[in-house]
Amino acid sequence: MALIPATILTGFLGSGKTTLLKRVLTEAHGQKIAVVENEFGDESIDNEILVRDDQEQIIQLNNGCVCCTIREDLRTTLAELAEKKRKGTLAFDRVVIETTGLADPGPVAQTFFMDDEIAETYLLDSILTLVDAKHGDQQLDARQEARRQVGFADQIFVSKADLVDGATVEALIHRVKHMNPRAPVRTANFGDVPLADVFDLRGFNLNAKLDIDPDFLNDDGHGHHGHDHHDHDHAHGEHCDHPHHHAHDDDVKSFVFRSDKAFHPAKLEDFLGAIVQVYGPKMLRYKGVLNMKGSDRKVIFQGVHQLMGSDLGPKWAPGEKKGSKLVFIGIDLPKDVLLQGLEQCLA
Ligand SMILES: Nc1nc2c(ncn2[C@@H]2O[C@H](COP(=O)(O)OP(=O)(O)OP(=O)(O)O)[C@@H](O)[C@H]2O)c(=O)[nH]1
């Protein structure tokens, strides 16, 4: 049986997840979508909003706040759903998991990798994150869950752009792009987004093309130099004429490692193994294309927290400049330790 694609929908409280999902369910004609709702408490308001007919299967998970490494309730639900599909008692093409606005998407994502049964049945297609244009800045300032949701995303939607002016939207987009330069960002007016930006993104697929734009971080000298001084870095309270260049000291940051030299495979493995032991909980996403000594093929590498994996990609094309680039997105990651350590792993 083909793997069942799964999408995780995150975003802080009230950011418009249900609105977007409802819209998607209406538009995704011809596809049967099983929705797993992860709510706090017993209130299942969203179910009433979402169920239009019996086209969708809505499953409610009630214990929202779980801080362990995988979501046991989610694991069980996914296993049961797959079993019903196998037996033919329930037909569906894909699963969408709407997380509570207070959830850290990490354990939800890890459920797809850490449990063999789930990993063999499902394909985690992508994590979609909504950011509220009106309240997003404040939520990102105050709540680490909100920052993690941005860090994990494969695609970011800014909702409620209609409630603020263009400069505010632009500033917010700029901010989230610095936190996560890997994910495309677009606005979503009441969940109105193209289905192509929602399904089959294959953000977690090791073979997927890597849509990292590492140059973004270098374009204007912001973002990853939290403690350096730049023309546009401002002390708190200082007036800023350029709202879109205001430097936020977000703890979710990203940086890129690049080298033309090949990696020494054993050294790299040892180093990354050691690094994730220490910093794994802070490493939200990391992903890259590596040039490995002794291999004529690209190595596609990615990880979530302590879990990492690599896959052989296509051959380096004749005349193509071999090189490695890796992007790290995490919370207060020791950039220098990582960059210097990686440098030591080069052959
Ligand atoms: N003005 C405006 N309002 C929006 C937009 N998207 C959603 N809303 C409204 O924002 C409110 C919250 O939207 P929901 O879709 O319930 O948000 P949610 O993320 O599912 O909320 P929780 O499940 O409580 O975390 C609703 O009143 C929506 O109608 C938008 O693009 N513009």
The ligand as an ORCA input file, in Angstrom:
! r2SCAN-3c Opt
* xyz 0 1
  N      -9.923     39.287      9.596
  C      -9.551     38.020      9.464
  N      -9.988     37.114     10.350
  C      -9.608     35.816     10.187
  C      -8.770     35.398      9.123
  N      -8.545     34.079      9.257
  C      -9.246     33.690     10.341
  N      -9.896     34.733     10.915
  C     -10.755     34.746     12.102
  O      -9.960     34.502     13.238
  C     -10.710     33.794     14.214
  C      -9.946     32.552     14.632
  O      -9.862     31.677     13.533
  P      -9.791     30.102     13.702
  O      -9.713     29.521     12.331
  O     -10.809     29.592     14.627
  O      -8.372     29.985     14.393
  P      -7.685     28.690     15.043
  O      -6.227     28.851     14.801
  O      -8.324     27.452     14.532
  O      -8.030     28.918     16.549
  P      -7.763     27.933     17.809
  O      -8.234     26.568     17.375
  O      -8.559     28.552     18.896
  O      -6.291     27.993     18.070
  C     -12.041     33.468     13.579
  O     -12.972     34.433     14.023
  C     -11.784     33.640     12.084
  O     -12.932     34.034     11.361
  C      -8.310     36.409      8.177
  O      -7.536     36.148      7.244
  N      -8.740     37.691      8.412
*
